[in-house]
Amino acid sequence: MTDSWVNAAERIGADLHLELSGPGGRRAALITALREAVRGGRLAPGTRLPPYRSLAADLGVARNTVADAYAELVAEGWLTARQGSGTRVADRAEPVPHAGRATRRARARTKGPRHDLRQGTPDASAFPRTAWQASYRRALQQAPNEVFGPGDPAGRIELREALAEYLARARGVRTEPGRIVICSGFAHALRLLFGGGVLRGPLGVEAYGLGFHRELLAGAGVRTVPLPLDENGARVELLERERAVLLTPAHQFPTGGPLHAARRAAVIDWARARGGVVLEDDYDGEFRYDRKPVGAVQGLDPERVVYIGSVSKSLSPALRLGWMVLPGRLVEQVLAVKGEREAWASVLDQLALADFLTSGSYDRHVRRMRQRYRGRRDRLVAALAAQAPHIEVTGVAAGLHAVLRLPPGTEPTTLKGAVWQGLALDGLSEFRHPETGMEEMEGLVVGYATPPEHAYEAAVDVLCGVLPGAEPPVGDPGRRRGLAP
């Protein structure tokens, strides 16, 4: 049993006495003590509790223990937490009946996050409106009348020609316009390839990747076989009876790092020997910071690789513009599945993108965003080095996100603490293939491209505040800017 007086008069104008005892460790004891103090009336509705850093110091427990206890009691309805007003006893402090973890998590998210560091989207405020408008206007003015008819399922020739030139120059892709099919993004490409029977499973995939893609493939009856990852990327030497393999070779998603040159060659050898196909997801190929750009695997053998890209990271996912660079033998099959009446990207958007590429506006935008995102990455890394130097940061040489490796057992509580501080984050475990035997990794996937510039610093401050064992920034008297206790 431990008795502790929490003298918080200078901070909240009241003394708080808690007695921590019983089985289950400090976290369980603190939750029980706070719950009983509210239930017994010692903590009246509206009472403000100490900031969890202060309470942790006074009780001699980890700050994360207090944060997790507060979050649990907020989820149960005993407490409330709001930006700027701290954590308080709820007006009617009653437990949430029959609320499991999923229910409480859903309740926590109903108000929406104040800060968003999820991966997957660029800074929407940086969309090049003026340049895009100019390209759109030129495309509309110059468009032939046929543009307003049914159209070509392969996509507008203007865009396919522009892409053939750009991809050869910037990504080392070997192709011609007749082997490019325009689609509405990567997921649409998968539906065309597998939903239409152009390709069949089993399909090798990386042990960590987007669950949405796995679900889409499962819906098409495709079994996915996870390949373990190491410092050199996917273990492609473990491919056996798979008919195809899906890789992110330029920047493994989400763990980071390129596929080693020897493995790039090995997967092409496998495809040739087995008659297989390599699907190359080049989701953020333009954004490289501390190393030379990694060329497309497609350049090693255009007849064995389906190269898939889009503007979702470089411009905006709202445009719904992507492309497949196909082996010659697959073009007609894909077009047959796509059909003349199948929904596809707006023809006018296609023409605008073609102009955006050929006018040089796309290159200028990418260079500008590469500089901006590199600056954000550097600020994130610097903040973590100052406030959480024990947290390993990986995957930052390229792309739009970083991976923060966490100590074992801390990812769930860190994510829970982030929710109650209004911070949206992705946990590394949610990207893990459910059938992989690879050792589990715990961490956060932090998308530093998502927030608008004016909100970025505050989002990083909150992130640092919820990390296990993080230190306050130099000069902080006890709480970070914008971080509710």
Secondary structure as UniProt FT lines:
FT   STRAND          2..7
FT   HELIX           9..12
FT   STRAND          15..20
FT   HELIX           25..39
FT   TURN            40..41
FT   TURN            45..46
FT   HELIX           52..59
FT   HELIX           63..76
FT   STRAND          79..82
FT   TURN            83..85
FT   STRAND          86..89
FT   TURN            91..92
FT   TURN            97..98
FT   HELIX           101..109
FT   TURN            110..111
FT   STRAND          115..116
FT   HELIX           124..126
FT   HELIX           129..142
FT   HELIX           145..148
FT   TURN            153..154
FT   HELIX           157..171
FT   HELIX           177..179
FT   STRAND          180..183
FT   HELIX           186..190
FT   HELIX           191..195
FT   TURN            196..197
FT   STRAND          203..206
FT   HELIX           211..219
FT   TURN            220..221
FT   STRAND          224..227
FT   STRAND          229..230
FT   TURN            231..232
FT   STRAND          233..234
FT   HELIX           236..238
FT   STRAND          244..247
FT   TURN            249..250
FT   TURN            253..255
FT   HELIX           261..274
FT   STRAND          277..281
FT   TURN            283..286
FT   HELIX           297..300
FT   TURN            302..304
FT   STRAND          305..310
FT   TURN            312..315
FT   HELIX           317..319
FT   STRAND          322..325
FT   HELIX           328..330
FT   HELIX           331..338
FT   HELIX           347..358
FT   TURN            359..360
FT   HELIX           361..387
FT   TURN            389..390
FT   STRAND          392..394
FT   STRAND          401..405
FT   TURN            408..409
FT   HELIX           411..420
FT   TURN            421..422
FT   STRAND          423..424
FT   STRAND          426..427
FT   HELIX           428..431
FT   TURN            434..435
FT   STRAND          443..447
FT   TURN            448..449
FT   HELIX           453..466
FT   TURN            468..469
FT   TURN            474..475
FT   TURN            481..482
//
